[in-house]
Amino acid sequence: MSDDALSRRTLAAQALGKIDAASRALVPPIHVSTTYIRDPDNAYRSGNVYGRPDNETAREAEAVIAALEAAELAYVFGSGMSASIALFLALPHGAHVVAPRVMYWALRNWLAAEAPLHGLSVDFVDAEDAAQIAPAIKPGLTQLVWLETPSNPLWGVSDIAAVAKLAQAAGARLAVDSTCATPIFTQPLALGADVVMHSATKYLNGHSDVVAGALAFAREDEFSVRVKKIRQMHGMILGPFEAFLLIRGMRTLDLRTRACAANAAELAARFAGHSEVAEALYPGLPQHRGHEVAKRQMRGGFGGMLSIRVRRGQAHAIQTAARIQLWKRATSLGGVESLIEHRASIEGAGSPCPTDLLRLSAGIEDVEDLWRDLDRALREV
Ligand SMILES: *Cc1c(COP(=O)(O)O)cnc(C)c1O
């Protein structure tokens, strides 16, 4: 049976079925060595020279991620931010970038404040409307279009296939932050994207105990080679213990993300009719702005992330988060435990996040327990 005949669920559950050749161990050992033996004839036939570029455990994690994204190759990084920044640093000096107005806040800040210091110019657009992206792409100058879908914290949906056509017609690459979509629900490369980014800190690892990032490339070319070189020179590779935990987490990716998405869908439907909720934001809701695109682009679910806008405003939103008991009041997302966050408090000044918004990362707990806790916290004054 060839690999492409196997489902993502099967490939991830067995971490591609790799067995340690020396010990016959079902779970491969963690490779911690920072250096490797040179062959007597002065070659490095193993392909491994030094720990900053080369680590076998990192490679095993990369092989699983590449399989999940049907990518030609993948690289793991010390965080989602370092993965993203490596990609931007690989662009030539003077390159133009198009990015969403609403996206992961720390990366948006980097693009606005730091990217120009590296010779990049960045335009921010309403990325939920391909018609608004088209005029922002400058043929010959724009090198990269960045999307995040569904996007933090309003869960806006971008049409990957439509934007891929626009980018490629102008000679630009399309990169997609697919952290919240997960490889289970969206396949950006199959829709025409060139690169997929994951904050593997989130769903890929899934247990809130590893900070990691990944880039999966449709093909190996001078750009992917440049990204790898930047990772090597800047020392951005993921450590072996983290890579091991990430592989372990990915074995249950399919089960976890489907459980999170089922809980999120049920909660979103209930909050849409809640007397204390002005609006429930979830791509799976028919009234959501991005629902039609999400239905075309996402398979099997709409992800585990949703937000609610509290009818009585910011103070009530913060009090609701304060009164919660079962949900954990914390930033981040994509773990097995449910998290709640008053998002505007962490994004700070200039953020497009409404101040009455609570961001919810649905975990895998019993949905009735999650509902009772949040419903009670919203109603208690
Ligand atoms: C967390 C996150 C990032 C950044 O990843 P880190 O692993 O925290 O560096 C980027 N994009 C999205 C959508 C995220 O949720």
The ligand as a MOL file (V3000), in Angstrom:
LIG
                    3D

  0  0  0     0  0            999 V3000
M  V30 BEGIN CTAB
M  V30 COUNTS 15 15 0 0 0
M  V30 BEGIN ATOM
M  V30 1 C 0.0370 31.1570 18.2900 0
M  V30 2 C -0.1090 31.5550 16.8820 0
M  V30 3 C 1.0000 32.0010 16.1430 0
M  V30 4 C 2.3720 32.1480 16.7460 0
M  V30 5 O 2.8840 30.9030 17.1270 0
M  V30 6 P 3.9080 30.7100 18.3620 0
M  V30 7 O 4.1110 29.2390 18.3740 0
M  V30 8 O 3.2160 31.2590 19.5860 0
M  V30 9 O 5.1290 31.4830 18.0490 0
M  V30 10 C 0.7860 32.3320 14.8060 0
M  V30 11 N -0.4240 32.2440 14.2290 0
M  V30 12 C -1.5070 31.8110 14.9240 0
M  V30 13 C -2.8260 31.7350 14.2360 0
M  V30 14 C -1.3850 31.4620 16.2640 0
M  V30 15 O -2.4700 31.0670 16.9510 0
M  V30 END ATOM
M  V30 BEGIN BOND
M  V30 1 1 1 2
M  V30 2 1 2 3
M  V30 3 2 2 14
M  V30 4 1 3 4
M  V30 5 2 3 10
M  V30 6 1 4 5
M  V30 7 1 5 6
M  V30 8 2 6 7
M  V30 9 1 6 8
M  V30 10 1 6 9
M  V30 11 1 10 11
M  V30 12 2 11 12
M  V30 13 1 12 13
M  V30 14 1 12 14
M  V30 15 1 14 15
M  V30 END BOND
M  V30 END CTAB
M  END
